[in-house]
Amino acid sequence: MSAKVDMNRLLKRGVSEIISEEELVRLLNSGKNLRLKEGFDPSSSDIHMGHMVGLRKLRQFQELGHQVVLIVGDWTAQIGDPSGASITRPMLTAEQVKANAETYMRQFFKVVDREKTEVRWQSEWFGKFSLADVVKLTSKFTVAQFLAREDFNNRFKAGKPIAITELLYPLLQAYDSVIVNSDVEFGGQDQKFNFLVGRELQTMMGQHPQQCFMTSLLVGTDGVQKMSKSLGNYIGVDEPPNEIYGKVMALADNMIIMYFDLLTDVSDKELAEFRRQLSDNSINPMILKKRLAVELITQLYNKEQAIKADENFTKVFQKREMPEEIEELKVNADEDIRDVITRANFAKSRSEANRLLQQGAISIDGTKITSGKVSYQNGNIIKVGKHHFIKVIVSNK
C-alpha cells in the first residue's frame, strides 16, 4: 500500500468499528488485493445518503486497487432479516427482487466504481442447495449462539415469535462470505452479529476470517432518528439535484458538520475550521449548507448540475423568482386540485394533498387556494410548499 494513503481517513472517518483493525492494517500493508464484500437485500429499490457513508468507503478502498464483491441477496430477500427491527421484513417474489435489484445497482454505481466491482447473485449457489446442504450448514451453530443476537434475545424474552427462517439468515449471509472468499465485509453496526458468524464459518471452512468493517450512522433530516425511507427523513441519491439541494438547505445547523464528515472529502483541517466558525458565529450556516449541497450533487451528478441547482435555489428561494424550467402536467378542466398534486407526486395520497390544501401550502399563479375546485387555464403555475412547481396544460378531453 502506498505511503501516501491517509490511514486516518480510511479507517477512522465514517467508521464506527472494525474487527479487527490491527489485522486489517496488516492486510492493507501486505500488498494483497483484498476482496471487499458488500451484500444487499433488494427489499426496496432506492438508496439514500445513509447508505452513501458505506459506499464512499468502498470507493476509497477501490482507489487503492482493492476489489469490491457486490452480493445481490436475491435468496435472503425472500426470507427477511429483522436487522434490529421488531418485525421481519416482508417476503418478496423473485420478480420483485429482480426489479428492485436493477434499480438499486444503478444507484449503487453512482458512488462505487462499476469497473472495479464483481457482481454475484446468491442464487448462483443457493439455487443448487439441497436439504442435506441446509442441515449440514445449520449443524455448525447452536440456537443458544443465535439467541445471543440482541434482537433475537429481546424478542425471545418478550415472548414474540422468531421464525426458523430468520435464524437461517445469518447462516446464509455467512456462507456468502465463504463462497466469495471475503477478506473484509462492509455494512452498518446492525450487521455486526451476521459479520461475526461469517468470520467463524470461514474459519471452520479453512479460510482466513474476514475483517468486519462497520460504518457510522447518518442521522436523517429530522435530526433525531437514523436516515430511513420508511421514516421519510431521507435524501435519496437518485433524487433530482434541485430536490437534494433543497433538503440540504433545510437541515438543522447542528447537522452540518456530521454531513460534511460522513459524506464528503472535505479535509479534517477544513472541517475543524468549519466547527470553529460555527461555534463563534463568524460564518452564516447557510454558506456551509450551500457548499455541502454542491459537494453532494457534484458527487452524484456533476459540477454543472450542482451549479444549476445552486443558481435555482438563489433565484427561487432567496430572490423569490420562478424557476426557469418547470415540468408540464396535463390537467382535466374540472379536476380537483388534490388529485392534480397527487398525480404530480407532490403528495403521497389524496388525504395528504387535502392537508396541504388546508394548510394554505398550495397556490396557483401566486394566489393561495382554499378549495379543491379550480378553474384552470393553460400555463397556470401550481406551487406546492417551497420546492414544487408544475405548469398546467388543460386537456381537451
Long-range contacts (C-beta under 8 A, 24 or more apart in sequence): 1-28, 1-29, 1-31, 1-64, 2-64, 5-64, 8-268, 9-60, 9-268, 10-57, 10-60, 10-61, 10-64, 13-261, 13-262, 13-268, 14-53, 14-56, 14-57, 14-215, 14-216, 14-261, 14-262, 15-57, 15-213, 15-214, 15-215, 15-216, 16-189, 16-214, 16-215, 16-216, 16-217, 17-189, 17-192, 17-212, 17-214, 18-211, 18-212, 18-213, 18-214, 19-192, 19-195, 19-196, 19-199, 19-211, 19-212, 20-211, 23-211, 24-184, 24-211, 24-213, 27-183, 27-184, 27-211, 28-64, 32-183, 33-65, 33-66, 33-67, 34-61, 34-66, 34-67, 34-183, 34-184, 35-66, 35-67, 35-69, 35-180, 35-181, 35-182, 35-183, 35-184, 36-61, 36-62, 36-66, 36-67, 36-68, 36-69, 36-182, 36-183, 36-184, 36-185, 36-186, 37-69, 37-71, 37-176, 37-177, 37-180, 37-182, 37-183, 37-184, 37-185, 37-186, 37-210, 38-68, 38-69, 38-70, 38-71, 38-185, 38-186, 38-187, 39-70, 39-71, 39-73, 39-173, 39-176, 39-185, 39-187, 40-70, 40-71, 40-72, 40-73, 40-104, 40-108, 41-73, 41-76, 41-77, 41-81, 41-89, 42-72, 42-73, 42-74, 42-77, 42-92, 42-97, 42-98, 42-100, 42-101, 42-104, 43-77, 43-80, 43-89, 43-90, 43-92, 43-100, 44-100, 44-104, 44-229, 45-99, 45-100, 45-103, 45-104, 46-103, 46-104, 46-107, 46-229, 46-236, 46-237, 46-238, 47-104, 47-107, 47-108, 47-236, 47-237, 47-238, 48-227, 48-228, 48-229, 48-234, 48-235, 48-236, 48-237, 49-218, 49-227, 49-234, 49-235, 49-236, 49-237, 49-259, 49-263, 49-296, 50-217, 50-218, 50-220, 50-226, 50-227, 50-228, 50-234, 51-237, 52-111, 52-218, 52-237, 52-263, 53-215, 53-216, 53-217, 53-218, 53-262, 53-263, 54-186, 54-187, 54-188, 54-215, 55-108, 55-111, 55-112, 56-111, 56-263, 57-186, 57-213, 57-215, 58-111, 58-112, 58-186, 59-111, 59-112, 59-113, 61-184, 62-112, 62-113, 62-116, 62-117, 67-116, 67-117, 67-118, 68-112, 68-113, 68-116, 68-117, 68-118, 69-117, 69-118, 69-120, 69-180, 69-182, 70-105, 70-108, 70-112, 70-117, 70-118, 70-119, 70-120, 71-120, 71-121, 71-122, 71-176, 71-180, 72-101, 72-105, 72-119, 72-120, 72-121, 72-122, 73-122, 73-173, 73-176, 74-98, 74-101, 74-121, 74-122, 74-123, 75-122, 75-123, 75-126, 75-127, 75-172, 76-122, 76-169, 76-172, 76-173, 79-165, 79-166, 79-168, 79-169, 79-172, 80-165, 80-166, 80-169, 81-166, 81-169, 81-173, 81-194, 82-151, 82-166, 83-151, 83-190, 83-191, 84-150, 84-151, 84-190, 85-151, 86-151, 86-155, 86-160, 88-163, 88-166, 106-238, 107-237, 107-238, 110-237, 110-238, 110-300, 111-237, 111-299, 111-300, 118-180, 120-179, 120-180, 122-172, 122-176, 125-175, 125-179, 126-172, 126-175, 134-168, 137-171, 137-175, 138-168, 138-171, 140-171, 140-201, 140-204, 141-171, 141-197, 141-200, 143-167, 146-170, 148-193, 149-193, 150-193, 169-194, 170-194, 170-197, 171-197, 171-201, 173-197, 173-198, 174-198, 174-200, 174-201, 174-202, 175-201, 177-201, 177-202, 177-210, 178-202, 178-205, 178-207, 181-207, 182-210, 183-208, 183-210, 183-211, 184-210, 184-211, 184-212, 184-213, 185-210, 185-211, 185-212, 185-213, 186-213, 186-214, 186-215, 187-213, 187-214, 187-215, 188-214, 188-215, 188-217, 189-214, 189-217, 216-262, 218-258, 218-259, 218-262, 218-263, 219-255, 219-258, 221-247, 221-250, 221-251, 223-251, 223-252, 223-254, 223-255, 235-296, 237-300, 241-297, 241-300, 241-301, 241-305, 241-306, 241-308, 241-309, 242-309, 242-312, 242-313, 242-323, 242-387, 243-387, 244-293, 244-296, 244-297, 244-300, 244-309, 245-293, 245-297, 245-309, 245-310, 245-312, 245-313, 246-313, 246-317, 246-386, 246-387, 248-289, 248-292, 248-293, 248-296, 249-286, 249-289, 249-290, 249-293, 249-313, 249-317, 251-289, 253-278, 253-285, 256-285, 256-288, 256-289, 256-292, 259-292, 260-288, 260-292, 260-295, 263-292, 263-295, 263-296, 264-292, 264-295, 264-296, 264-299, 265-295, 266-295, 317-386, 322-381, 322-389, 323-389, 326-381, 326-389, 326-390, 326-391, 327-389, 327-390, 327-391, 328-390, 328-391, 328-392, 328-393, 329-390, 329-391, 329-392, 329-393, 330-393, 330-394, 330-395, 331-376, 331-392, 331-393, 331-394, 331-395, 332-394, 332-395, 332-397, 333-375, 333-376, 333-394, 333-395, 335-376, 336-372, 336-373, 336-374, 337-362, 337-364, 337-369, 337-371, 337-372, 337-373, 337-374, 337-382, 338-372, 340-382, 340-390, 341-382, 341-384, 341-388, 341-390, 344-382, 344-384, 344-388, 344-390, 346-384, 346-385, 346-388, 346-390, 347-384, 356-384, 356-385, 361-385
